């Protein structure tokens, strides 16, 4: 198997993010730099307000930094317009959120098919059925989100995220709305799929046990990167 560790799939170059507030300019992120290699599992940790979700949004091109830039799969996100960033996300990125973000009017299978259809996949239904089976929902594919439990909804969200075989999967507190047992099962599934697909996983979490399962931990505090444990050269 080829050594992926030499391939940098994501690079943050001196990222800073500032926003205006009634109290003046607030710095949410301050001069954050790091590189992530293909296939790595990386946890982003820190107290509330440390800038974790803002960092994730910048890395995925959902927002742009005030200064600095992000290279995702070799593309400088700041050089792309909004449409260009959306195309790159569709081609290279998957998301799993705390609140699932499923389309309520679509059943489980249709939710998983959605990114495949947007990407022009020739056999979207077949590919979606395969990954729905893989996440253990083969008998629930025709159910709508309102008919699914929280754990089942997150399984659909994970299937949707992995369906397009993304280079990078961003997960923002993916077990935050689940009980501890269901959350543990969901994370086991996510790590298993990550291993089998060789996706790069970037996980924002407050859960130290989850963070410990990742190869690398980026610790933020008051907008600064205060440690980067497990980093490779």
N, C-alpha and C positions, 0 to 999 in steps of 0.2 A: 504494500500500500504506500503511495507516495507520502512524503513528509509534508504535511500542510503547515507546520509551525512556522515556516519561513514566509508564508503568505500573510501580509497584513490586510485584513478585510475592513478594518475600521481604524481611523487615526483622528484623534482630537488634537488640534494645534492651538494652544494658548486661548482656550475658549473662555470668554467672559460674556455675561448676560446682565444687563441693567434695565430696570423699568422705572417709570415715573410713578410717584405716589404723592399724596397730599403732604407727606413729610419731606419730600425731596426725592432724589434719585436713590433707588435701592439696588445694591449689587447682589444678585442671586447666585451667580457663579463668577469666580475670579481666577483667571489664568490657569485653566485646567488643561493638562496635556497628558496623553498616553496613547499607546497603540495596542490593538487587539488582533491576535493572529487567528486565522481560519481554524475552526473546530474547538476553540477555547470555550470554557464555561466560566463566566465572570459574574460575580455578585457585586451590586452597588449598594452600599449600606451607609447609614448615618442617621442622626436624629431627625425628627420632623423639622422641615424648614431648612435642611442642609443643602437642598438643590438637586436631589436625586431625580425627581420627575422632570424637572427642567432640563437636566443633562440628557435624560432619555429622549426628550422631545427634540433636542438639538442633534443628537446622534442619528435620529431617524429622519431628520429633515422636516419635522412637523413645525419647527420654529427655527429662526436663524439667530446666530449669536450677535451681540453688539460688536464684538471684535473676535479675531481668530476665525478658524474654519474647521470643518469636518470633511475628511475624505472617506467616502463609503464605496467600497468595491472599486476604488481607483478614481472616483468622480468627486470633485470638490463641490459640495452641496451649495456653497455660496455663489458658485458660477452658474447655477441652474435657476430658471424661473420656477414658479409654483407648479406649472404643468410638468416641467422636466423632473422636479423632485418627486412628483406623484408617480410618474412613469418609473423612475428608479426604485421607488418603494414597492411598486407592484411587481417589479422584476426580481428584487433582491431581499425584501424584508417581510417578516411576519410579525404579528402582534397578538399578545394575550394580555387582557386587562382584568383588573379586579372585578369590574362590573359587567363582564362578558361581552357587551356590545353586539349582541345578536340582533338580527332584523326580525321583529316580532311577527311579521306577516309571512315569513318564509319558514318552512319546516327545517328540521336539522340537516337533511341532505342538501336542501336548496341553499342554506347558509354556507355550507362547506363548498358548494359548487360556485358560489358567487365570485370569489377571487379567481377561480380557474376560468370562468367565462369571461371575466374582464381581461384576462391575460390571453384570451383567444385559444384556450386549450381545446383540442379536437374532440377529446373524449372526457369532458368535464364530469358527466354523471358517473361514468365507470370509475374514474380516478377518485371521485368523492366517496363513492360506495366503498371502495377499498380502504380508505383511511377511516371512514366511519366504523367499519368493521374492526380496524386495528385499535381504535380507542374504546372498543367494547360496547358500541351502541348500534350494532347491526339490527337489533329488533326494535329500535326506537327512532329510526331514520325518518319516519313520516310524522313524528310528533313535532308540534310547534313549541317555541321557547316557554310559553305559559304552561305547557303540559310537562315540562322537565324540571327535575330537582336542580339545586344549585350546582352540585357536582356534575350532573349530566350536561348542564349548560356550559360549564367550563371545559368538559370533554369535547363538546361541539366546537367551542372557541379554539381549543388546541388543534383539533383536526383541521379547522379552517386555516389556522396559522401555518401548519406544516404542509398543507395541500399543494402549495406552489413550490415546494422544496426551496425555501428561502436561504440565502447565504447567511443572513443574520435573523435571529428571533429575539425580539424584545418582549420581556414579560414584566409588567408593572404590578407588583403585589398580587400575583395570580391566585393566591389562596386567601386573600384578605376577607372575602365574604363567605368563606367556607368553615365548617367546624374542623377541629384539628385532625380527626381521622380521615375525613374526606379530603382535606388539604394535603395530607401525607400521600394519599393514593394518587391525587392529581399530580403532585410533584414527581412521584415515582414514574408515572406515565410520561411526563414531560422529559425527564432525564433519559428515559429509555428511548423515546422517539429521537431525542437529540443525538444520542449515541449512534443509532441506526442510520440516521440521515447525514451525520457529520456537519450539522448546522452549528454555527457559532451562537451561543446562548448568552444573552445579557439580561440579568435578572435583578430588578429592584426589589429589595425585601427588608422588612424589619426582623425577620426570623433568623436568628443566629445559626440554628440547625441547618436551614436551607443554605445560608451563605457558606457554611463549612463544607457542604457537598460540592461546591464549585472549586475549580482549580485555582481560582484567583479572586481576590476580594479588593475592590476599590472602596476606600472609606472617605466620605465627604463630611465636612463640618463647616458651617457658616460659609458655604459656597466654595470652599477650597478642598483640593485633594490632599488629605493628610497622610494617607498611606496607600500602598499598592503592593499587597502581599501576593507572592506567587508569580510575579511578572517574569517573563522570559526576555532575553536580550533581543 
